[in-house]
């Protein structure tokens, strides 16, 4: 579906009117659900909530260690926990919003033509707000712990090196996400394992150099709350550049995007392959599996 609003939705035409005029309730009504503004709040809340939980884990591990000293949370757990959380989030709310959780992912999906550009600013705002709220909660519960929870270059690592490091790691992450979201590679629930595994593996070997953020929201939220902007641009420029490169790699590997599987993965399937409640007439509405009917002359 293109980036333009459906005229019927824009004009506020009821679903029952569309049913009567076209006689194809399933093929038409659910095709415009992504543009139904009644669902937009759910999608944005989904992105906010998902990013909140991701940042709660990613930032919280370092803050807990700083609060209690030593390695209360072992290094391996610090690296793996964000990947496990992302996998869980994809499984429990990916169908609502696509579970981007990351401005770089939203931009990459838009570059592929799988996600409308007009939705990107609101998604990014929701992701940033989720990151800020998670950091504020951690701050309120266990207090500020210096620079703990921030993504910073490792000892002796320059900001430029951290930028390139984040670029490379994010290229791999976004390539994985685009790959498991398209065509024959669309793995359904297995996508959660693929994406979560990449994040965990990248963190295990990459975090000593740059923190392995791969996510501007994850880095900017804590920086804003804690008031420490050290090397912040490395965690914006690197991931965004990596997203652009990954979109180019996807084009080389699979050609142009915009297919149904890619759109479903990027936009979620709220109201298309499943419905959150009665739509257009409640109990009288046809179930999703009912084949389209032809209107009588």
Secondary structure as a PSIPRED ss2 file (coil, helix, strand):
# PSIPRED VFORMAT (PSIPRED V4.0)

   1 X C   1.000  0.000  0.000
   2 X C   1.000  0.000  0.000
   3 X C   1.000  0.000  0.000
   4 X C   1.000  0.000  0.000
   5 X C   1.000  0.000  0.000
   6 X C   1.000  0.000  0.000
   7 X H   0.000  1.000  0.000
   8 X H   0.000  1.000  0.000
   9 X H   0.000  1.000  0.000
  10 X H   0.000  1.000  0.000
  11 X C   1.000  0.000  0.000
  12 X C   1.000  0.000  0.000
  13 X C   1.000  0.000  0.000
  14 X C   1.000  0.000  0.000
  15 X H   0.000  1.000  0.000
  16 X H   0.000  1.000  0.000
  17 X H   0.000  1.000  0.000
  18 X H   0.000  1.000  0.000
  19 X H   0.000  1.000  0.000
  20 X H   0.000  1.000  0.000
  21 X H   0.000  1.000  0.000
  22 X H   0.000  1.000  0.000
  23 X C   1.000  0.000  0.000
  24 X C   1.000  0.000  0.000
  25 X H   0.000  1.000  0.000
  26 X H   0.000  1.000  0.000
  27 X H   0.000  1.000  0.000
  28 X H   0.000  1.000  0.000
  29 X H   0.000  1.000  0.000
  30 X H   0.000  1.000  0.000
  31 X H   0.000  1.000  0.000
  32 X H   0.000  1.000  0.000
  33 X H   0.000  1.000  0.000
  34 X H   0.000  1.000  0.000
  35 X H   0.000  1.000  0.000
  36 X C   1.000  0.000  0.000
  37 X C   1.000  0.000  0.000
  38 X C   1.000  0.000  0.000
  39 X C   1.000  0.000  0.000
  40 X H   0.000  1.000  0.000
  41 X H   0.000  1.000  0.000
  42 X H   0.000  1.000  0.000
  43 X H   0.000  1.000  0.000
  44 X H   0.000  1.000  0.000
  45 X H   0.000  1.000  0.000
  46 X H   0.000  1.000  0.000
  47 X H   0.000  1.000  0.000
  48 X H   0.000  1.000  0.000
  49 X H   0.000  1.000  0.000
  50 X H   0.000  1.000  0.000
  51 X H   0.000  1.000  0.000
  52 X H   0.000  1.000  0.000
  53 X H   0.000  1.000  0.000
  54 X H   0.000  1.000  0.000
  55 X H   0.000  1.000  0.000
  56 X H   0.000  1.000  0.000
  57 X H   0.000  1.000  0.000
  58 X H   0.000  1.000  0.000
  59 X H   0.000  1.000  0.000
  60 X H   0.000  1.000  0.000
  61 X H   0.000  1.000  0.000
  62 X H   0.000  1.000  0.000
  63 X H   0.000  1.000  0.000
  64 X H   0.000  1.000  0.000
  65 X H   0.000  1.000  0.000
  66 X H   0.000  1.000  0.000
  67 X H   0.000  1.000  0.000
  68 X H   0.000  1.000  0.000
  69 X C   1.000  0.000  0.000
  70 X C   1.000  0.000  0.000
  71 X C   1.000  0.000  0.000
  72 X C   1.000  0.000  0.000
  73 X C   1.000  0.000  0.000
  74 X C   1.000  0.000  0.000
  75 X H   0.000  1.000  0.000
  76 X H   0.000  1.000  0.000
  77 X H   0.000  1.000  0.000
  78 X H   0.000  1.000  0.000
  79 X H   0.000  1.000  0.000
  80 X H   0.000  1.000  0.000
  81 X H   0.000  1.000  0.000
  82 X H   0.000  1.000  0.000
  83 X H   0.000  1.000  0.000
  84 X H   0.000  1.000  0.000
  85 X H   0.000  1.000  0.000
  86 X H   0.000  1.000  0.000
  87 X H   0.000  1.000  0.000
  88 X H   0.000  1.000  0.000
  89 X H   0.000  1.000  0.000
  90 X H   0.000  1.000  0.000
  91 X H   0.000  1.000  0.000
  92 X H   0.000  1.000  0.000
  93 X H   0.000  1.000  0.000
  94 X H   0.000  1.000  0.000
  95 X H   0.000  1.000  0.000
  96 X H   0.000  1.000  0.000
  97 X H   0.000  1.000  0.000
  98 X C   1.000  0.000  0.000
  99 X C   1.000  0.000  0.000
 100 X C   1.000  0.000  0.000
 101 X C   1.000  0.000  0.000
 102 X C   1.000  0.000  0.000
 103 X H   0.000  1.000  0.000
 104 X H   0.000  1.000  0.000
 105 X H   0.000  1.000  0.000
 106 X H   0.000  1.000  0.000
 107 X H   0.000  1.000  0.000
 108 X H   0.000  1.000  0.000
 109 X H   0.000  1.000  0.000
 110 X H   0.000  1.000  0.000
 111 X H   0.000  1.000  0.000
 112 X C   1.000  0.000  0.000
 113 X C   1.000  0.000  0.000
 114 X C   1.000  0.000  0.000
 115 X C   1.000  0.000  0.000
 116 X C   1.000  0.000  0.000
 117 X H   0.000  1.000  0.000
 118 X H   0.000  1.000  0.000
 119 X H   0.000  1.000  0.000
 120 X H   0.000  1.000  0.000
 121 X H   0.000  1.000  0.000
 122 X H   0.000  1.000  0.000
 123 X H   0.000  1.000  0.000
 124 X H   0.000  1.000  0.000
 125 X H   0.000  1.000  0.000
 126 X H   0.000  1.000  0.000
 127 X H   0.000  1.000  0.000
 128 X H   0.000  1.000  0.000
 129 X H   0.000  1.000  0.000
 130 X H   0.000  1.000  0.000
 131 X H   0.000  1.000  0.000
 132 X H   0.000  1.000  0.000
 133 X H   0.000  1.000  0.000
 134 X H   0.000  1.000  0.000
 135 X H   0.000  1.000  0.000
 136 X H   0.000  1.000  0.000
 137 X H   0.000  1.000  0.000
 138 X H   0.000  1.000  0.000
 139 X H   0.000  1.000  0.000
 140 X H   0.000  1.000  0.000
 141 X H   0.000  1.000  0.000
 142 X H   0.000  1.000  0.000
 143 X C   1.000  0.000  0.000
 144 X C   1.000  0.000  0.000
 145 X C   1.000  0.000  0.000
 146 X C   1.000  0.000  0.000
 147 X C   1.000  0.000  0.000
 148 X C   1.000  0.000  0.000
 149 X C   1.000  0.000  0.000
 150 X C   1.000  0.000  0.000
 151 X C   1.000  0.000  0.000
 152 X C   1.000  0.000  0.000
 153 X C   1.000  0.000  0.000
 154 X C   1.000  0.000  0.000
 155 X C   1.000  0.000  0.000
 156 X C   1.000  0.000  0.000
 157 X C   1.000  0.000  0.000
 158 X C   1.000  0.000  0.000
 159 X H   0.000  1.000  0.000
 160 X H   0.000  1.000  0.000
 161 X H   0.000  1.000  0.000
 162 X H   0.000  1.000  0.000
 163 X H   0.000  1.000  0.000
 164 X H   0.000  1.000  0.000
 165 X H   0.000  1.000  0.000
 166 X H   0.000  1.000  0.000
 167 X H   0.000  1.000  0.000
 168 X H   0.000  1.000  0.000
 169 X H   0.000  1.000  0.000
 170 X H   0.000  1.000  0.000
 171 X H   0.000  1.000  0.000
 172 X H   0.000  1.000  0.000
 173 X H   0.000  1.000  0.000
 174 X H   0.000  1.000  0.000
 175 X H   0.000  1.000  0.000
 176 X H   0.000  1.000  0.000
 177 X H   0.000  1.000  0.000
 178 X H   0.000  1.000  0.000
 179 X H   0.000  1.000  0.000
 180 X C   1.000  0.000  0.000
 181 X C   1.000  0.000  0.000
 182 X C   1.000  0.000  0.000
 183 X H   0.000  1.000  0.000
 184 X H   0.000  1.000  0.000
 185 X H   0.000  1.000  0.000
 186 X C   1.000  0.000  0.000
 187 X C   1.000  0.000  0.000
 188 X C   1.000  0.000  0.000
 189 X C   1.000  0.000  0.000
 190 X H   0.000  1.000  0.000
 191 X H   0.000  1.000  0.000
 192 X H   0.000  1.000  0.000
 193 X H   0.000  1.000  0.000
 194 X H   0.000  1.000  0.000
 195 X H   0.000  1.000  0.000
 196 X H   0.000  1.000  0.000
 197 X H   0.000  1.000  0.000
 198 X H   0.000  1.000  0.000
 199 X H   0.000  1.000  0.000
 200 X H   0.000  1.000  0.000
 201 X H   0.000  1.000  0.000
 202 X H   0.000  1.000  0.000
 203 X H   0.000  1.000  0.000
 204 X H   0.000  1.000  0.000
 205 X H   0.000  1.000  0.000
 206 X H   0.000  1.000  0.000
 207 X H   0.000  1.000  0.000
 208 X H   0.000  1.000  0.000
 209 X H   0.000  1.000  0.000
 210 X H   0.000  1.000  0.000
 211 X C   1.000  0.000  0.000
 212 X C   1.000  0.000  0.000
 213 X C   1.000  0.000  0.000
 214 X C   1.000  0.000  0.000
 215 X C   1.000  0.000  0.000
 216 X H   0.000  1.000  0.000
 217 X H   0.000  1.000  0.000
 218 X H   0.000  1.000  0.000
 219 X H   0.000  1.000  0.000
 220 X H   0.000  1.000  0.000
 221 X H   0.000  1.000  0.000
 222 X H   0.000  1.000  0.000
 223 X H   0.000  1.000  0.000
 224 X H   0.000  1.000  0.000
 225 X H   0.000  1.000  0.000
 226 X H   0.000  1.000  0.000
 227 X C   1.000  0.000  0.000
 228 X C   1.000  0.000  0.000
 229 X C   1.000  0.000  0.000
 230 X C   1.000  0.000  0.000
 231 X C   1.000  0.000  0.000
 232 X C   1.000  0.000  0.000
 233 X C   1.000  0.000  0.000
 234 X H   0.000  1.000  0.000
 235 X H   0.000  1.000  0.000
 236 X H   0.000  1.000  0.000
 237 X H   0.000  1.000  0.000
 238 X H   0.000  1.000  0.000
 239 X H   0.000  1.000  0.000
 240 X H   0.000  1.000  0.000
 241 X H   0.000  1.000  0.000
 242 X H   0.000  1.000  0.000
 243 X H   0.000  1.000  0.000
 244 X H   0.000  1.000  0.000
 245 X H   0.000  1.000  0.000
 246 X H   0.000  1.000  0.000
 247 X H   0.000  1.000  0.000
 248 X H   0.000  1.000  0.000
 249 X H   0.000  1.000  0.000
 250 X H   0.000  1.000  0.000
 251 X H   0.000  1.000  0.000
 252 X H   0.000  1.000  0.000
 253 X H   0.000  1.000  0.000
 254 X H   0.000  1.000  0.000
 255 X C   1.000  0.000  0.000
 256 X C   1.000  0.000  0.000
 257 X C   1.000  0.000  0.000
 258 X C   1.000  0.000  0.000
 259 X C   1.000  0.000  0.000
 260 X H   0.000  1.000  0.000
 261 X H   0.000  1.000  0.000
 262 X H   0.000  1.000  0.000
 263 X H   0.000  1.000  0.000
 264 X H   0.000  1.000  0.000
 265 X H   0.000  1.000  0.000
 266 X H   0.000  1.000  0.000
 267 X H   0.000  1.000  0.000
 268 X C   1.000  0.000  0.000
 269 X C   1.000  0.000  0.000
 270 X E   0.000  0.000  1.000
 271 X C   1.000  0.000  0.000
 272 X C   1.000  0.000  0.000
 273 X C   1.000  0.000  0.000
 274 X E   0.000  0.000  1.000
 275 X C   1.000  0.000  0.000
 276 X C   1.000  0.000  0.000
 277 X C   1.000  0.000  0.000
 278 X C   1.000  0.000  0.000
 279 X C   1.000  0.000  0.000
 280 X C   1.000  0.000  0.000
 281 X C   1.000  0.000  0.000
 282 X H   0.000  1.000  0.000
 283 X H   0.000  1.000  0.000
 284 X H   0.000  1.000  0.000
 285 X C   1.000  0.000  0.000
 286 X C   1.000  0.000  0.000
 287 X C   1.000  0.000  0.000
 288 X C   1.000  0.000  0.000
 289 X C   1.000  0.000  0.000
 290 X C   1.000  0.000  0.000
 291 X C   1.000  0.000  0.000
 292 X C   1.000  0.000  0.000
 293 X C   1.000  0.000  0.000
 294 X C   1.000  0.000  0.000
 295 X C   1.000  0.000  0.000
 296 X C   1.000  0.000  0.000
 297 X C   1.000  0.000  0.000
